[in-house]
């Protein structure tokens, strides 16, 4: 077993939960937890005739709930307390507008589409997060926040494995967290901890970023590492010793592939973000969020199947102006950088980018007082709202430049084509080539399908 201290991460949400947590897993090597198991599932799936794809997903998770009215579904004709602080600007797609705080995205709106009629009708952080990340919400709330179903990425990578051997299939940058719980609703739940994502830890924007020093389990019978710098050298030594001993030939096919991920070059090179040219790093933004997104692109390019990036701090009950003017320029740059980069590298049709959070914010702004005098906490803010939300998607076969659904004139509820989290999940399973009827046994031994409602959003294909 090993334990990783998460260190200082994002601040507390309105529920009061700390963002400091610990991850504890049992592994043998580079977090390749039961990788042989995953590879067996993949082989069985291929033998059953499921279509083979070479697509991946990057999920940009805005933890805390970003408001649709301040980003992609602005209502300039609504009363002031609804339309908010900023004005919409035109994009390169006729009829599509975004907030003035997203000028770079306005230039590439043809690369992504926005679902504007998404809803799950809950304002509870935990219920909403469970809906968006697992496709189910019943039984989860702030009073009972333990995850009950697997994350969509855990199911997808259990079925598919990595797109290229030698890479971890499921990765979280820098960590997997939903509403202060780690890995929270990004975990495998009843699939088992082996289907939790591999977490990179650290800040990819730092000069000497590297993945966390991972303890080697006793099963590998190697000498104790003195420091982080010895890790890769030690893996090289392990490879040479095992090859000379002939033990590698005695391993089964799946164990050998798992071993290759731990000791091979491919994953090491993919995690080495310092290899990127300066102009590419600058394109994404030289901050933690921008560089996390660039690292996600490196991972899917090398063969990871599902990569999520955690961007926390979106719980703006008050002082919305300061919060959004701090965060949205970073989101604008990293989304622009990612889509531009994918297009230039010929990866746009292979990688689907998703941007969303657990819910949205109230269409009507509050008075900025948080129970005190109006404006005493800064500018007005918006509270929890799950009755109308957005989800941005593009790439991986998902068409860009489309608006799916709409909300009423005040942005309160869907006006046409109401969609639910299951529709998003069906669409992503379509992108990846996963049968949504695939079932796994829960803790009681009952077979549970990957998703139980919705369908593919056909307008996106």
N, C-alpha and C positions, 0 to 999 in steps of 0.2 A: 504494500500500500504506500502511496505517497500523498502529501498534502501540499497544496499551493496556496499561499496567502495572496488574496486578490489585491491587497494594498489599498491605496486611496483611489476610489473611483468616483462615480457620479453622486450628487447629493441626494438627500432624502426627498421622497415624494410626499404628497399630502396625506398618505396613509401612515407616514412616520417611520416606515421601514428603512433600515440602514442599507447603503449600497456596498458595505464592506462584508465580504463573505469568504468562505473557504470551499475549495473544491477537493474532494477526496475520492480517489479511484484506485482500483487495483489493476496494474498493467504489467506487461512484460516488454519494456522498451518504450519507444517513442509514441506513447499513448495509443498504440495499436491494439486497443482492447478488443479481444475476441474477433480480430479481423478474419481469421480463418472461417469463423461462423458466417460472417457477412459474405465472404466469397462463395461459400457453398450455396447460400440463398441466391446469389446472382447467377451461378451456374445452373441451378434448378430452374430459375425463371427463364433463362435462355433456352433450356431444353424444352420448356413448355410452349415455346413458339412466340413469346412476347416480342414485339418489334424492338429492334436495337436502334438507339439514337446516340448522338454524340453531343447532346445539349447539356447545359448547366444553368443554375440559378444563382444570382447574387441578390440577397435580401438586405435592403438597407432599412433597419428597424429604428423608428423614431419613438423611443420608449418614453411614455408619459402622455401621448396623445396630441398630435398636431392638428390644428384647426383647418377644416376645409375652406371656411369663409375667408381665411387670410392667405390662402395659397393657390388652389386650383379651381375654386367654385365661388368666385367673388360675386357680390350682388350690389353693383354700384347704384342701382335705382332704389334699393331698400332704404328705410329710415336709417339715420346716422348710427343709432345704437346697434343696428344689425350689420350694416355694411363695413363698419370698422374703420381702421386708421389709414390704410393704404389704398391706392387706386390700381385698377388692372391695366396691363399693357398688352398690346397685340403680340402674337407670336408669328412664326413663319408658316403657320397653318391658318387659313382663313376661318374665322369664327371661334378660334380657340384663344383664350386669354389667360394670363397668369398674373400674380401680384408683381408690382414694380420691383420687389426685392429679389426677383428671379430673372434678371435680364439675360443671363447666359443661356438659361433653359429656353427662353423665348426664341433663341436663334436655332434651336435644334428640336423644336416641338414635334417635328415630323418623325423623330426617332422614338417617341413614346406616346402612349395613350393614357387617358385618365378615366377610371370608373368613378362617376360622381353620384351614383345611386346606391352605394353600399350601405348596409345597416345591419346591426345585430340587436339594437334597442336596449343596450345596457350602459349605464354610466359608472359601473364598478371597474376599476383598473384590472383586477384579477380576472373577473368574468370576461371582460373584453379581450384581454391578452390571451386567455385560453381559447376564446372563439377564433381569433385571428391566426393563432399559431398552430392550433390543433384541429380547428373546424368544428369544435363542440364547446358548449359553455355551461351546460346544466351541472349543478352541484359544486361549482367553483365560485368563490366570492372572497371578499376581504376577510370574512369570518372563517372560511375554510378554503385556503388557497393552495393546497397540495394539488399538483397536476394529476389528472386522471387519464389522459390520452397522450399518445406520442405526438411530437412535433412533426409537421409535414416533411421537413428535411430528414428526420430520422427514419420515417417510413420509406421515403424515396431512396435514400442511400442504403438502407437495408436490402431493398430489392435490387438496386442497380450496382452498388459498389462504386468504386472510382471509375472515371472515364479512362484514366491511364493508370496501369499498375505502377506502384511505387509512390502514389500520392494518397493522402488521407481523403476519403470520400466526402466527409462532413466536417466542416471547419467553422469556428466562430472567431471573429476578429473584433476586439482583442479578447473578448470573453462572451459567453452565452449568459444573458440575464434578461429576465422579464419582470418588471415591477419589483425589483430588489431581490428576487429569488434566483439563485444560480445553481444549475442551469435553467431552473424554472420550466417554462413551457417550451423551451428549446430542447428539452431532454427526451430520451427514449421512453420514459415511464415504463409501462409493462413490457416493452420490447427488451428492456434491460439497459444497464448503464453502458454496455458496450456500444449502444447506438446513440449515446450522447455525442455532441460535437467535440472534436479536438480543439482546444482553446490555445491561441497563440500567446496570450498574455502580453504585457508590456505595451509600449507606445511605438508604433511603426515610424513615428516622426522623429524619434531620437536618433542621434548620430550612430550609436552602436547597438541598434535594435537587434535582438535575436529572440527566438522562441525560448520559453522558460527552460531552465535547467531541470530536466526530467530525471528522477531517480530511476536507476536500473533495478528491476526486480531480481531477487536472488536466483530465480530460475535460469537467468542467463549466465550465471557463474562467471562473472568478469570482475576484475579488480575495481576497488572503490575509486570513484572519480574525485580528484582533489579540487577541481574548480570547473567552471563552465567552459573554459577554453580547451579543456581536455576532452570534452564530450565527443566531438566529431572525430578527433584522432582515435579515441577509444573505439568508436564504431568501426573505423577502418581496420584497427587491430583485430577486433572481433571477427570481421569478415574474413581476413586472411587466415586466422587460426581455424575457423570452422571449415573453410574451403580445404585447407591442408589435411584436416582430420577426416574428411570424407563424410562428416555428419550432414552436410547440406544435401548430398545425394540421397540420404536416408529419409529426409523429410518428405512428408506428403506434399502434393501440389499446392494445397491451400496454405499450409504452414510455410512453405518456401516463399510464396508471394507475400505473406505477412512479414516474413523476415527481410525480404527485399525492400519493403517500405521503410523498415527501421534503419537499415544500414546502407541503402542506396543513395545515389547522387541526386535523383530527381527532386525529391521533397526538399532537400537542403538548398538546392539552387532556387527553387520556387519561393522559399521563405526569405531569400536574400534580396530584400528590397533595395539595398544599396547598389545593386547592379543596374538599376533603372537610370537612364539619362536624366540630367538635371532638369531639362525642359519638360520632360514628362512628369516628373515629381512636382514641379511647379504648377503644371496644368491642373492637377487635382487639388492643389492647395497644400501649403507646407504647414499643416496642423494635423492633429491626431486623427480627425475624421477623414480628411482627404487622403492621408497616407494609408489608413485602414482600407479605404476603398481601392486604392491602387494595389495593395497587397491582395485583396480579394480577386482583382483581375488577374494578377500573376498566378494565383492558385487555380482558378478555373482554366486559364490558358494551359497550365501544366497538367491538368487532368482531374482536379477535384470536381465533384458533382454539385454540391450545395454548400454555399458559403454565406454566412450572415455577418453583418457588421452592426454593432450596437452603438447607437447614438442617443444618450440619455439627456434628460433635462427639459422635457416639453410640457410639463404640468403647470401651465401659465394661468393660474387663477387670478393673478393681478400683475401689474407692470408688464403687460403683454408687449408693449412697444420695445422696451429694452431687450426682452428675451428674443423676440423674433428678429430684431435687427442685429443681434449677435449671432444667431444660429442660421438664419436663412441664407446669408451670403456664403457660408461654408457649404450648405447643402446645394446651393446653386452651382458653385464651382465644382464640387465633386461629381454631381450628376452630369454636368456638361463634360467634365473630363472623362468620365467613364464611358458615356455613349460615343464621344468623339474618338476615344482610344479604341474601343471595340470596333468601330467602323473602319478606322485606319488599319487595324490589324487583321481585318477580314473575319472578325469574331462575332459581329453583330447578330448574325443568324444562328449562332450557336449558344449565345448567352442571353438569358432573360433576366432583366433587372426589375426588381420590385421595390417600391418605396411606400411604406405605410407605418401606422402605429396601432395601438390597441383600440382607440376610438378617436373621435373628433372633439371639438369644443362647442359649447352652446352658441347657436346663431346670434342670440341677443347677448351683448356684452353686459357685465356687471358694473358696479360703480367704482371699482378699484379700492374699496375700503376693507375688504375681508372682515366684515363685522364692525369695523370702526367707521370713522368719518370718511365720506366719499373722497376718493383719490389719495387717501392717506398712505396707501401702499404703492403709489406711483400711478401709472395710467390704468384705465379699466382692463379687465382680463376676461377670459371666457372659462366656463366651468365644464364639467364632464358631459359628453353627449355621444350616444351611440346610435341615435336615430337617423343620422345622415353623416356619411363619411366619404373619404376618397381613398383610392389605391392607384398608384401610378405603375404601369407595366410597359415594357418595351424590349424588343430583341428576342432571340431564341425562337423565331417563328411568329411572335406576337407583332402585329402591325402597329406602326406609329401613326400619329396625327389624328387619332380618333377620340371622340368624347362619347362615352357609353353611359346612357341614362342621364337624368337631371333631377334637381330638387325643386321644391316650390319656390315662390318668389322671395321668401324669407330664409331659404336654406334649411328649413326645419326637418323635412321628410322627403323621401323620394317622390318625384312627380310621375316619372315613367321608368319602366324597366327596373324595378327594385331588385337588388342583388344582395346575396348573403355571403358570408365567408366561404361556405362550401363551393360557391361558384368560382371564387378565386382559386381555391384548391384544385377543383376539377381542371381549371385552365392550366395550372402549373403541372399537374400530372400529365396533361396532354403534351405540354412542352417537353417534359422529360421522358415520356414513353412509359409511364407507370399505369397499370390497370387500377382504377379507383375502387374496384371491387375486391382487390387483394385484401385478405383477412389475416389477422394475427390473433393469437389467444391472449385474452387479458388475464389478470391475476386469478380469476375464478375459473379459468379454462374455457371461457366462452369465446367463440370466434367473432371478431369485431372488424367490419370492413374499414378500409382506409378513410372513407368519408361516407356520410349517411344522408346528405341532402345536396341539392343544387345540380348544376351541369356546366359544361364548357361554355364560356362566353363567346359565342360564335362570331360576334361582331369584331373580335380581335384577330380573326384568322382569315 
